[in-house]
Amino acid sequence: MKVSTSLLGGVLASTAFAAPGHGFPSVPTCTSPVIRKEFRNLSTTEKASFLGAVKCLMALPPKLNATYPASTSRYEDFLVVHQENTPRVHWAPMFLPWHRGFLQDFEDALRDECSYTGGLPYWNTALDFADISASPLLNGNLSFGGDGVGDFVPPEGPSSGGNCLANGFFHDTRIHIAQGPAPAVSDDRCILRYFKPFISAFWFAPDKVATIMASPNYTTFEPAVEGDMNPLNPFPTMGLHTGGHAAIGGDMSDMFTSNADPIFYPFHANLDRLWAKWQAVDPTNRQYQVGGAIAPRGVLNMWPTAPAGDMTLDYVLEPLKVKASSSFTTVGQMMNTKGKGVRPAPGKPRGVLCYEYQE
């Protein structure tokens, strides 16, 4: 069962669980995992290397412009893939495994195409809940920059409007894809930000994270992380994911093209880190535990033709083709961050990931 009908030719490079090693051969090959560090714990050299690699992707020519003509760079290739697949991987259990694979494809591009040697850094947002504007990730030349600066002030409430990023490593970056759903529309614009500190103070708070981490199973954990959307009263159901996007504002508030803003990647790496930590609490029961209906939950249904049934380990996460995937990557291949060479269950494909988070 595939998530979309687009075939990218591999350019981007059961409801229950099953633990590895239970009656079938398992030969792990993840012996030297890539280490993903919190961004503020990187050395000056490591910060410059990562940020420079992201800018390198922004300067490289696209590989997907035959499918997505609006893409003008390798960086924007990832933007349009996220834009195209947003309706099929949000408000549903595919959110976590799909984004785990998407981050891996992005990290692979940094390492393979821009000579980056480190791991994708994460942003532990709980460290900055008291004052998002003071975060080390958002201040200084070797940072993602702070709040937008300009004349435009968006209206009250959720908005993807904002002001131009005016400082940090990406202050001069131009994005060539307009906000909004697919198909991609060409534009020439700045990166937009519009901080909403009252949202980050609420959703980034350590007690909210602790509540999420106390979820007893995947079908409660995933929506607690991602959030749900009640258009009539969104704030109480935002969750850490949607709340974070709204708190940063601007491009991050547009769910389709939120990765126009590079802060998307360390922000989402933190969500992936929390999932990996939740799994590690009880690996026998949680490492390969999935579940939940494929059809998006809630009233904001952007995928009305979703198939019936629940997400399983062999559900195909098109168009992702993480390294070592023989075809489009499956959920089962994404369940263990150090699962390269490990089978999630008899007859299922071996894992393809090899990284870990440094706390």
C-alpha positions as CSV (number, residue, x, y, z in Angstrom):
1,M,0.0,0.0,0.0
2,K,1.6,3.2,-1.1
3,V,1.3,6.7,0.2
4,S,1.3,8.4,-3.2
5,T,1.5,7.6,-6.8
6,S,4.5,9.8,-7.6
7,L,7.6,7.8,-8.6
8,L,10.9,9.6,-7.8
9,G,13.0,6.8,-9.1
10,G,14.9,6.5,-5.8
11,V,16.5,9.9,-6.0
12,L,15.6,10.6,-2.3
13,A,18.0,8.5,-1.6
14,S,0.9,-5.5,11.9
15,T,-0.8,-3.2,14.1
16,A,1.1,-5.2,16.8
17,F,4.8,-5.4,17.4
18,A,7.5,-8.0,17.1
19,A,10.9,-7.9,18.8
20,P,14.0,-8.9,16.8
21,G,15.8,-12.1,17.6
22,H,12.7,-14.1,18.5
23,G,13.1,-17.3,16.5
24,F,14.6,-15.9,13.4
25,P,18.1,-14.8,12.3
26,S,19.2,-11.2,13.1
27,V,22.5,-9.9,11.9
28,P,23.0,-6.3,12.9
29,T,25.4,-4.3,10.8
30,C,25.1,-0.9,12.7
31,T,28.4,-1.1,14.4
32,S,29.4,2.6,14.2
33,P,26.2,4.7,14.4
34,V,26.2,8.3,13.4
35,I,25.9,10.5,16.5
36,R,23.2,13.2,16.5
37,K,24.0,15.9,19.1
38,E,22.0,18.8,20.6
39,F,22.9,21.8,18.5
40,R,24.2,23.9,21.4
41,N,26.6,21.0,22.3
42,L,28.3,21.2,19.0
43,S,31.7,22.8,18.8
44,T,32.1,26.0,16.8
45,T,33.7,24.0,14.0
46,E,30.8,21.4,14.1
47,K,28.2,24.2,14.0
48,A,29.9,25.8,11.0
49,S,30.2,22.5,9.3
50,F,26.5,21.6,9.6
51,L,25.2,25.1,8.7
52,G,27.6,25.2,5.8
53,A,26.4,21.9,4.5
54,V,22.8,23.1,4.6
55,K,23.8,26.1,2.5
56,C,25.7,23.8,0.2
57,L,22.4,21.9,-0.5
58,M,20.8,25.3,-1.2
59,A,23.5,26.0,-3.8
60,L,23.4,22.6,-5.5
61,P,21.2,22.1,-8.6
62,P,18.0,20.2,-8.1
63,K,17.6,16.5,-9.0
64,L,13.8,16.4,-8.9
65,N,12.9,19.3,-11.2
66,A,11.7,17.0,-13.9
67,T,8.9,16.0,-11.4
68,Y,8.8,19.3,-9.6
69,P,9.7,22.1,-12.0
70,A,9.5,24.8,-9.3
71,S,12.4,23.3,-7.4
72,T,15.6,25.3,-8.0
73,S,18.0,23.4,-5.6
74,R,18.7,20.2,-3.7
75,Y,17.4,21.9,-0.6
76,E,14.1,22.8,-2.4
77,D,13.8,19.2,-3.6
78,F,13.1,18.3,0.0
79,L,10.7,21.2,0.4
80,V,8.6,20.1,-2.5
81,V,8.6,16.4,-1.4
82,H,7.3,17.4,2.0
83,Q,4.7,19.7,0.4
84,E,3.5,16.9,-1.9
85,N,3.2,14.3,0.8
86,T,1.9,16.5,3.7
87,P,-1.8,15.3,3.3
88,R,-0.8,11.6,3.6
89,V,1.7,11.8,6.5
90,H,0.0,14.2,9.0
91,W,-2.7,13.6,11.6
92,A,-2.0,9.9,11.1
93,P,0.3,7.2,12.6
94,M,2.6,7.5,9.6
95,F,3.8,10.9,10.8
96,L,6.6,9.6,13.0
97,P,8.1,6.8,10.7
98,W,7.7,9.0,7.6
99,H,9.5,11.9,9.1
100,R,12.2,9.7,10.5
101,G,13.0,8.5,7.0
102,F,12.7,12.0,5.6
103,L,15.3,13.2,8.1
104,Q,17.5,10.3,7.2
105,D,17.3,11.2,3.5
106,F,18.2,14.8,4.4
107,E,21.2,13.8,6.5
108,D,22.4,11.4,3.8
109,A,22.3,14.3,1.3
110,L,24.3,16.5,3.6
111,R,26.9,13.8,4.1
112,D,27.0,12.4,0.5
113,E,26.6,15.6,-1.5
114,C,28.1,18.3,0.8
115,S,31.0,16.4,2.5
116,Y,29.4,16.8,6.0
117,T,30.8,14.2,8.4
118,G,28.5,14.7,11.5
119,G,25.0,13.8,12.3
120,L,21.8,15.8,12.0
121,P,21.7,17.9,15.2
122,Y,18.5,18.2,17.3
123,W,16.9,21.1,19.2
124,N,15.8,20.2,22.7
125,T,13.1,22.8,22.8
126,A,12.3,22.0,26.5
127,L,15.6,23.9,27.4
128,D,14.1,27.1,25.8
129,F,10.5,27.0,26.9
130,A,10.9,30.0,29.3
131,D,12.1,32.3,26.5
132,I,12.3,31.0,22.9
133,S,14.0,34.3,21.7
134,A,17.0,33.6,24.0
135,S,17.7,30.2,22.6
136,P,21.3,29.7,21.5
137,L,20.0,28.1,18.4
138,L,18.4,31.4,17.4
139,N,21.1,33.8,18.3
140,G,24.5,34.6,16.8
141,N,26.2,34.2,13.5
142,L,26.4,30.4,13.8
143,S,22.7,30.0,14.5
144,F,19.4,29.7,12.7
145,G,18.6,33.3,13.4
146,G,15.9,34.9,15.5
147,D,12.5,36.5,15.0
148,G,11.6,38.0,11.7
149,V,12.1,41.7,11.1
150,G,9.9,43.8,8.8
151,D,6.7,45.8,8.3
152,F,4.3,43.0,8.0
153,V,2.5,41.9,11.2
154,P,0.2,38.9,10.8
155,P,-3.3,38.8,12.2
156,E,-4.1,37.3,15.6
157,G,-4.4,33.6,15.7
158,P,-2.7,30.8,13.7
159,S,-1.0,32.3,10.7
160,S,1.8,31.4,8.2
161,G,2.5,35.1,7.7
162,G,5.6,36.6,9.2
163,N,8.6,38.9,8.7
164,C,11.9,38.3,7.0
165,L,14.7,36.5,8.8
166,A,17.3,39.2,9.3
167,N,20.1,37.6,11.2
168,G,21.9,34.3,11.8
169,F,23.5,32.0,9.2
170,F,20.5,32.0,6.8
171,H,19.6,35.7,6.9
172,D,20.3,36.2,3.2
173,T,18.7,33.0,2.0
174,R,16.1,33.2,-0.8
175,I,13.4,30.6,-1.1
176,H,11.8,30.0,-4.5
177,I,8.7,28.0,-3.5
178,A,5.5,29.8,-2.4
179,Q,3.8,28.6,0.8
180,G,0.7,26.4,0.5
181,P,-0.2,23.0,-0.8
182,A,1.0,21.2,-3.9
183,P,1.5,21.7,-6.8
184,A,4.5,23.9,-6.0
185,V,4.3,27.5,-7.2
186,S,7.4,29.5,-8.0
187,D,8.2,32.5,-5.9
188,D,11.3,34.5,-4.8
189,R,11.1,35.4,-1.1
190,C,12.8,35.4,2.2
191,I,12.5,33.0,5.1
192,L,9.6,34.1,7.3
193,R,9.5,34.0,11.1
194,Y,6.9,35.3,13.7
195,F,7.6,34.1,17.2
196,K,4.6,33.4,19.5
197,P,6.3,33.0,22.9
198,F,3.0,32.2,24.7
199,I,2.8,29.0,22.6
200,S,6.4,27.9,23.2
201,A,6.1,28.6,26.9
202,F,3.1,26.2,27.1
203,W,4.0,23.4,24.7
204,F,7.8,23.3,25.1
205,A,7.5,23.1,28.9
206,P,9.2,20.0,30.5
207,D,5.9,18.9,32.2
208,K,4.3,18.7,28.7
209,V,7.1,16.6,27.4
210,A,6.9,14.4,30.5
211,T,3.2,13.8,29.9
212,I,3.9,12.8,26.3
213,M,6.6,10.4,27.4
214,A,4.2,8.8,29.8
215,S,2.0,7.6,27.0
216,P,1.4,3.9,27.4
217,N,1.3,2.8,23.7
218,Y,2.0,4.0,20.2
219,T,-1.6,4.9,19.5
220,T,-1.5,7.4,22.3
221,F,2.1,8.5,22.0
222,E,2.0,9.5,18.3
223,P,-0.9,11.9,18.5
224,A,0.4,13.3,21.8
225,V,3.6,14.2,20.0
226,E,2.2,15.3,16.7
227,G,-1.0,16.9,18.0
228,D,-4.4,17.1,16.5
229,M,-6.2,20.0,14.9
230,N,-9.5,21.3,16.0
231,P,-9.9,24.4,13.8
232,L,-12.5,25.9,16.3
233,N,-10.1,25.6,19.3
234,P,-6.6,24.6,18.1
235,F,-4.5,25.5,21.1
236,P,-5.4,22.6,23.5
237,T,-4.8,20.0,20.9
238,M,-1.6,21.3,19.2
239,G,0.8,18.9,20.9
240,L,4.6,19.4,20.9
241,H,4.8,19.2,17.1
242,T,2.1,21.6,16.0
243,G,2.7,23.8,19.0
244,G,6.3,24.2,18.0
245,H,5.6,25.0,14.4
246,A,3.1,27.7,15.6
247,A,5.5,29.1,18.2
248,I,8.2,29.7,15.6
249,G,5.7,31.0,13.1
250,G,6.2,32.3,9.6
251,D,7.2,29.4,7.3
252,M,7.1,26.9,10.1
253,S,3.3,27.7,10.5
254,D,2.6,26.5,6.9
255,M,2.4,22.8,7.3
256,F,3.1,22.1,3.6
257,T,6.3,24.2,3.2
258,S,7.4,24.4,6.8
259,N,10.9,23.1,5.9
260,A,11.5,26.2,3.9
261,D,12.9,27.3,7.3
262,P,16.1,25.2,8.1
263,I,15.1,25.1,11.8
264,F,12.5,22.5,10.7
265,Y,15.3,19.8,10.7
266,P,16.7,20.1,14.2
267,F,13.1,20.7,15.5
268,H,11.9,17.4,13.9
269,A,15.1,15.6,14.9
270,N,14.1,16.3,18.5
271,L,10.7,14.7,18.0
272,D,12.4,11.7,16.5
273,R,14.7,11.6,19.6
274,L,11.7,11.6,21.9
275,W,10.2,8.7,20.0
276,A,13.5,6.8,20.2
277,K,13.6,7.5,24.0
278,W,10.0,6.3,24.4
279,Q,10.8,3.1,22.5
280,A,13.9,2.5,24.7
281,V,11.9,2.5,27.9
282,D,10.5,-0.9,27.0
283,P,12.2,-2.1,23.8
284,T,10.6,-5.6,24.0
285,N,7.1,-4.1,23.7
286,R,7.8,-0.7,22.0
287,Q,10.6,-1.1,19.5
288,Y,8.3,-2.4,16.7
289,Q,4.9,-1.3,18.1
290,V,2.7,0.6,15.7
291,G,-1.0,1.1,15.1
292,G,-3.7,3.5,14.3
293,A,-5.9,4.1,11.2
294,I,-4.3,5.1,8.0
295,A,-7.0,7.6,7.3
296,P,-6.2,11.0,8.9
297,R,-7.9,11.6,12.2
298,G,-9.9,14.8,13.1
299,V,-12.0,17.1,11.1
300,L,-9.2,18.4,8.9
301,N,-9.1,15.6,6.4
302,M,-6.8,16.5,3.5
303,W,-6.7,12.9,2.2
304,P,-10.3,11.9,1.6
305,T,-9.3,8.9,-0.5
306,A,-7.2,7.2,2.2
307,P,-7.5,3.4,2.3
308,A,-9.2,1.6,5.1
309,G,-7.3,-0.3,7.7
310,D,-4.4,0.4,10.2
311,M,-0.8,1.2,9.6
312,T,1.4,-1.9,9.8
313,L,5.1,-2.6,9.7
314,D,5.0,-3.3,6.0
315,Y,3.2,-0.1,5.1
316,V,5.2,1.7,2.3
317,L,6.4,5.2,3.0
318,E,6.6,6.5,-0.5
319,P,8.6,8.3,-1.9
320,L,11.3,7.7,0.7
321,K,14.1,5.4,-0.3
322,V,16.5,5.5,2.6
323,K,19.9,4.0,1.9
324,A,19.9,0.2,1.7
325,S,16.2,0.1,1.0
326,S,15.7,-2.2,-2.0
327,S,12.6,-0.2,-2.9
328,F,10.5,2.4,-1.2
329,T,11.1,2.3,2.6
330,T,8.6,0.6,4.8
331,V,7.5,1.4,8.4
332,G,9.3,-1.7,9.7
333,Q,12.6,-0.4,8.4
334,M,12.2,2.8,10.3
335,M,11.4,1.4,13.8
336,N,15.0,1.0,15.1
337,T,17.5,3.9,14.8
338,K,20.3,1.3,15.1
339,G,18.4,-1.4,13.2
340,K,20.5,-1.7,10.1
341,G,20.6,-5.4,9.3
342,V,17.9,-6.3,11.9
343,R,14.6,-7.9,10.8
344,P,11.6,-6.3,12.7
345,A,9.7,-9.6,12.2
346,P,9.9,-12.8,10.3
347,G,9.6,-12.1,6.6
348,K,9.8,-8.4,7.0
349,P,12.6,-6.3,5.5
350,R,15.8,-5.6,7.5
351,G,16.2,-2.2,9.1
352,V,18.3,0.5,7.3
353,L,19.1,3.0,10.0
354,C,22.3,3.5,11.9
355,Y,22.3,6.5,14.2
356,E,21.8,7.4,17.8
357,Y,21.1,10.5,19.9
358,Q,23.5,11.9,22.4
359,E,21.7,13.2,25.5
